[in-house]
């Protein structure tokens, strides 16, 4: 079930507030981990 960025963006715009808060929390952790991997690989 691969989605395009546009499909993901569209889905996010339709999330109920509670789910949007959960997504934000998850994405913040995901992004921090990705950043750490990028920094550690240099």
C-alpha positions in Angstrom: 0.0 0.0 0.0 2.5 2.6 -1.2 1.1 6.1 -1.3 2.4 9.1 -3.1 3.4 12.2 -1.1 0.3 13.9 -2.4 -2.0 11.1 -1.2 -0.4 11.2 2.2 -0.7 14.9 2.4 -4.4 14.7 1.5 -5.0 12.0 4.0 -3.4 14.1 6.8 -5.6 17.0 6.0 -8.7 14.8 6.7 -7.5 13.4 10.1 -9.6 14.2 13.1 -7.8 16.4 15.6 -7.0 13.5 18.0 -5.4 11.5 15.2 -3.6 14.5 13.9 -2.1 15.0 17.4 -1.0 11.3 17.4 0.5 11.7 13.9 2.4 14.8 14.9 3.9 13.0 18.0 4.9 10.0 15.9 6.4 12.1 13.1 8.4 14.2 15.5 10.1 11.1 16.9 10.5 9.6 13.4 12.1 12.9 12.1 14.4 13.1 15.1 15.6 9.6 14.5 16.2 10.2 10.8 18.2 13.4 11.7 20.3 11.5 14.2 21.1 8.8 11.7 22.1 11.5 9.2 24.4 13.2 11.6 25.9 10.0 12.9 26.7 8.8 9.3 29.0 11.8 8.7 
